[in-house]
């Protein structure tokens, strides 16, 4: 009875932990969380505005996405410390749909993408992010660091007579000087004290200098106005038909894939930095929920933002509070703080983001490059190049994973080997070592001397594993060839699922049932 009650209470405790939004046992540094949230909000506003304008959306659509995605994922997301917003990775996917069908279709695609993400979370498919190899992670992070850095160079451009051109003369020198000052503060201030995030101090100091000395430089309001009201509820104004679904569904799937790829890779990165473990499936559901709300509240959709997440962690945040503070700060700025934030110099934000790019880059990858296999180096470089050139994180990671998988298959195929001997009864034994799968079947078949073998053959799979249908077909072929010469084959230590598929060879195969192992897959 005691054991039953103990099991019951442990079960209830496990359920409580599963449904608990906040870990109240975690010690929270409220000062760090609040300051980190304010810093994140400052860096998120110009980025969300820039991507909204780039895609042809009204500027406020970007800020609404930053608020909605930031708040929902901060509360319900898969791990504390991660920051979500109106990220460029998902917005770039939607530019073509915006141009062809308009913003109402974009809202519908974002909401449907959210449904796809929730389904992925509910079916617990988020765990497949673990299949991303380390070289792909290196390439992804390094490529993203370059993208973040290069995107800041856009702020050194201006529009003259409708033409975009680089800043020149005094405006350029002022911009460079303020950026350099920001970077210097971010580097030096932590040596004085870590009580306040250096990036926030840098933004405030440069802001004060520009205001006090009336320095003329590019500000947030030069990008777009940040003033507006609370996100209004709005059902996308589109025809509810199968034809509409055919238009938006491909975009929805891509938005979901890109968002989850960037989100789950960010989650892995935060896990490494903090030495803790997040919940990938919970993150999928939170992202999906935020995108559904985005679709119905004038948001352009979003996902976790690696740059802002790193700003958050660098400012000392380890809890959910900073993300909530950042989202609420953005809402308050939209409602009340636009006149002040509009005066914020872009140079300060550019300097902070450049430092984020520099610290994001895996400089250690240069130190270990000589120790890495050549194919891993190739994969890392390829993923980085695709990320930089196409800005398509999902495609970069997918190609990296495919190449890594093919290399692994090739290397594994070379490892299959066979030891053979004839026992005192004249039975020839083939002991197979290594996995039998589509890549190794040819080498496997070459191991047998069908013509010269005795009439009784035993193939032992104790040190091998029959992995796929190609392997099953190879076993069928080898048994058929022996059968044509009236020779009998026994397969030992073969798993039950393989035996069931070997129907074509039933007449000549005598499987050792007693010693068949049961294979379990760790999930």
N, C-alpha and C positions, 0 to 999 in steps of 0.2 A: 504493500500500500504506500509506504513512504517513498519508494522508488517511483511509483506512478505519479504521486503528487509532485515530486521533485521534477520529473520530466514535464508535467503539465505547466508548472510555474516557469521552467526554463523556456518552454515554448511560448508562453505569454510574453516573457521578457524579450525574446527574440522578435516577436511581432511588434512589440512596443518600439524596439530599436529600429525596426524596418520602417515604421510609419512616422518616426520622430523627425521633425523638420530641422531642429537645432540640437546640437550636442551640448547640453548645459553643463556637462562635466568638463568641457574644454575651457581653459583659462583664456579670457579675452582681454587683450590690451586695448581698452576703449580709445585711448588717445591715438595709438597707431592706426586703428581701424578708421577712425573719423578722418584723420589727416590723409591717410591713403585713399579713402573714398573721394575726398575733395580733389586730390591730385589726379586721380583717374578721370574724374568728370572733366577737368580742364583739358586733358589730352584727348578725350573722346569726342568732345564737341566739334572741333575743326575737322577731324577725320570723318565723322558722320556727315557733316555738311558737304565736305569735298566729294565724297562718294555719291551722295544724293544728287548733287549738281552734275557730276560726271555722267550719271545714268539718265539725266533729264527729268528727275523727280523734283517736286517742290522741296526746298531746303528743309522745311519742318518735318517732312516725311522721314528724313534721316534722323532727326533728333527724337521723334516719337519712337522710332525703332530702337534707338539707344536706351531710352527710358524703359520701354516695355520689355525688351529682351534682357536688359540689365537687371531689372527688378525680379522678373519671374525666375530666371536662372540663379540669381543670388539666393533666393529663398528655397527653391525646389531642386536646384541643380545637383550634379553628381559629386561635387566636392567644394569645400570652402576655398576662398582665395581666387577662384576663377572669375574673370570678367567677360560678360557678353555685351554685344551692342550691334549697331548697324554696320556690319563688317563688309569690307570691300569684296571679300572672297565670294560671298553670295550675291552681292549686288551686280558684279560683272556678268554673272550668268543671265541676269534679267534684262540687260540692256537691249538685246535683240527683240525680246517680247515687248518691251516698252515702245520701241520704234515701230513695230509692226501692228500692235493691237491697242496700245495705250495703257495707262496706269491702272485702270479697273481690272484688266486681265492680270496685271502684276500682283495686285492684292489677292486675287483668287488663287494664283499660282503659289504665292507665299503660304496662304492658309492650307492649301492642299499638300504642300511640301511638309508643313507641320504635322499633318495627319500621317504621312509616310514615316516621319521621324518617330512619332509615338508608336506606330506599329513595330518599327525596328526595336524600340525599347521594350515593348510588351513581349515580343518574341525572343528577347534576350540575345539579340544579334550584335550588341555593342562589344561583346568579348572578342569579336574577330579583329579588333584593332590590335590585339596582341600579336597578330601575324605580321605586323609591320617590323621588318628587321632593323637593326641599329644603323647600318649604312644609309637606309632610307630616311631614318630620323635625322641623321647628320645632314644629309642633303636637303631635307625639308627645312630644318631650322636655319641652315646657312643661306639657303635660297631666300627664305622669308626675311632674314636679317638684311640682305641686299635690297630686297623689294621695299622694306620699310625705309631704309636709308635713301634709296633713289627717289621714292615718292616725296620725300621732304624737299628735294631739289625743285619740285614744281612751285614751291612757295617763293623761289628766287626769280619767278617770271611775273610779268605784268601785261596788261592788255592796253595797247596804244593804237588808237584809230581802228579798233576791231581786230587788230593783229596781236597775237601772243608773242612777246619777245622777252629776253633776259633783262633783268635789272642792270642798269649801268650807272656809273658815276657815284654821286653821293648816296642815293638810295641803296645801292649795292653795298657800299662800304658800311653804312649804318646797319644793314641787315646782317652782314658778316660779323661786325663787331658785337652786336647783341647776341647772336648765336654763339660766338666764341665765349662771351661772358657767361652765358647760360651753362655751357659745357664745363667751363672752369669751376663754377659754383657747384655743379653736380659732382665733380671730381674731388674738390677740396673740402666742401662743407662736412662730409661724413667724418673727416679727420678731426674736426672741431667738436662735433656732437652728432649723435644719431637719434636724438630725442625728436627731431622733426625731419620728415622726408626731404632730402636734398633737392629733389626735383620740384617740390612745392615751393621751397625757399627760393630756388632759381627763378621760377615763374613770377613770384611776388616781387623779388628785387628788380628784375627787368621791367616789370609792369610799373613799379614805383618810379624808376628812372625815366621811363618814357613819359609818364604823367607830369612829374616834377619839372623836368627840363623841356617839356613840350616837344619831344623828338618826333619828327614826322616819319612814320614807318607803317608797314602793312599790318592791319589788325584783323580780328575775326570778322567784324562787320563788313570788311572789304570783300569777304567771301560770300556772305549772305546774312540776312537778318535772322536772329535767333528768337524773335518775339512771337508769341502765339498763345493759344488757350490749351485747355486739357484735351488730350486726344479724343476726338468725337467717335461715337459708334457709327459704323457705316458698313452696310452689306454691299459687296462689290456689284456694281451695276453691269452685269453681263447676262447673256442668254443662258438659261440653265438647260443645256442640251448636250447630246453626245458629241456634237461637232466642237463645242467649246471645250469639253473634256479632252478631246484629241489635241487641241491647241495647247492647253496649259499643262497637261500631265507630264510630257517630257521635261519641261522646265521645272516642274515641281520635284520630279525625281532627282534631277541634277542639283537643284538647290538643297534638297535633303542630303544628298551624298556629299556635296562640298561642305555643307555646314557641319555634318557629323564627322567628316574626315578631319577638318580643322579643329573641331571641338574635342574629339577624342585624342588627337595628337597633343593638343594643348593640355588635356587632362593628364596624359602620360608624362609630359614635360614637368607639370606642377608636382606630380607624384615624385619624380626624381629630385626636384629641388627641395621639397619639404620632407622627403623621407616617409611619406604617408601614402595611403591608397584610396583613390576615389571610386565611385560607382558609375561605370560607363552606361549601363542601361537606364539608370535614373537620370543621367545627363541627357540621354536621347529623348526621354519623355519630357523633361523640362524644356529642352530646345524646341521640340515639336509644339508644346503648349504655348510657348512664347511666340512662335511663328503664326499659329492660328489667331492669337490675339492681335498680332501685327496686321494680319490680313483684314481684320474687322475693325481696327482702330487706326487706320491711316499710317501704318508702319511699313518700311521697305523690306522688312525681314532682317534676320541677323544670325549670328552665331558667336561662340567665344572668340575673343580677340587676343592673340598672343602678345602683341606689343603692350596693350593696356594691362593684361594679366601680369606681365613682367614688371611693369611700373608699380602695380599693386603689391606684388611680392617684395620688390625692392624697397618699398616704403614701409615694410614690416608687417603687412597684413597676413594673417593666417586663418581668419574666420570669415563668416558670411556677411558680417556687418558692413565691411567696406564696400562691397558690391551694392548693398541696399542704399548706403549713404550716397554713392556715386549716382545711382539711378534717380533718387529723390532730388539730389542737387541739380541734375539736368532738368527735371520737371520744374523746380523752383526757378531756375534760370529762364526757362521758356515763359513761365507765367509772370515773373517779376524782375529778373536780373539781367534782361537783355541789354539795357543801356550800359551797364558796367562791363559785362563780359564782352560786349561788342568792341570795347576799347582795348582788349587784351592783345598785346603785340604777338604776331605770328612767330617772330624770331624766337621768343621764349619757348613756345611749343615745339618749334622745329628743333631747337637745341636739345630739349628733353627727349624727343623721339629719336634723334640721331644717337644719343647716348644709349637708348634702349636697343637700337640696332647693333651698336658696337658690342654691348654686353650680351646680346642674344646670340651673336655669331659664336659657333663652337671653335674657338681658336685651338683647342686641344686636338682637333682633327688633323691639324698640320703636323703636330708632334708625333702622332701615331700612324701617319699615312704610310711610312715605310714598313710598318709592321702589319699592315692590313693586306689581305689577299687582293690581287689585282682586280678581280671582278667586283669586290666590295667598293674599291676606289671608283671604278667605272660607274657603279650604281649611284653612289653618293654624288658624283659630279653631274650625272645625267638628271637626277631628281632636282638638284639645285638649279641647273640650267633651264629645265622646263618651268620650274616655279618662277624664275626671274623673267624669262621671255614671255610665257603665256599667262602668267599669274593664275594658272589653273592648278590649285593645290591638289584636288582630287585626282586629276589626270597624272600629275607628277608622282604622287604616292602609288597610284595603281600600276603605272609602268614600272616603278621601282620594285614593287612587290612581285610583279610578274617575272621580271628579269631575275630577281633573287630566287624565286621558286624554280625557274628553269635551270639556273646554275646549280641549285641544290639537287634537282632531279638528275642532272648530268653527273654530278659528283657521286651521288648515291648509286647510280647505274653502274659506275665503275667498281663498286665495292662488292658486288655479288660474286661469290666464288663457290666452288664445290670441292669437297674432299671425298675420294671414293676408295673403297677397298672391297675385297671378296672374302666372306667369312668361311668357316669350316664346312658349311652346308652348300657352298657354291653359289650363295646369294650375293649379288653385288649391291653395295650400299652407296648411295650418293647423299652426303651430308651437306646441305645448302646453308651458306652463311650470307647474310645481307638481305635487304628487302627485294621482293619480287614484285615489280610494278611495270607500267608501260615503258619506262626508260631502260629497264634491265632485262626484258624478255629475250631479246636477241642474244645477249651474252649468256643467258641461262640455257637456251636451247643448244648453244655451241659446246656446253660442258659434257654432253652425252655422246657415247659411242654406240649408237643404236645397232649397227650391223654386227659388231663384235661382242656385244654384251651377252651374258648368259640368259637363260629363259626366265629367270626370276630377278626382279629389280625392286629395291626399296629406296624411295626418295624421302629423306628425313628433313622436315621443316622446323625442327626444334629451335634452331638458331636463325630462323628466317620468318618472314611474314608475307603471306599472299595478300596484296594490298588492293587490287582493282580488277576490273573486267579483263583488261589486257593480260594480266597474270593468269586468270582463270582460263582464258583462251589458249595461252601458252601451255598450260598443263593438259588441256584437251588435245592439243596438237601432239605433244610428246607421247601421251598414252595411246593415241590413235596409231602413231608410227610403230610403237612397240607391238600393238595389237595386230597390225598387218603382218608382223613376223611371228605371230602366235606366242608372244612373250607377255608375261604377267607383270604388272606394276603395282606396288603397294605405296601409298602415300601415308607417312606417319606424321603425327603432331600437326595435323592440318585443322584449322579452325572450322567450327560448325557451319558458318555462313558460306565458306568456300565449298565445303562438301555438298551443300544443297545445290549449288550452282553447277556442279560437275555432273550433270545428268547425261551428257553425251558419252561419258566414259564409265558409266555404272557397271557395265559388263566386265570390265578388265581392271577395275580399281577396288582394292580391298583396304578400306581405311581403318586405321587403328583407333577405334572410338574411345577406348578406356583412357588413353593418354592425351586426348585432345584437350588443349588448354582453352580457357574462356578469356577472351580479350576484352578489357574494359577501356573505354576512352575517357580521359580526364577532361571535364568541362570547366 
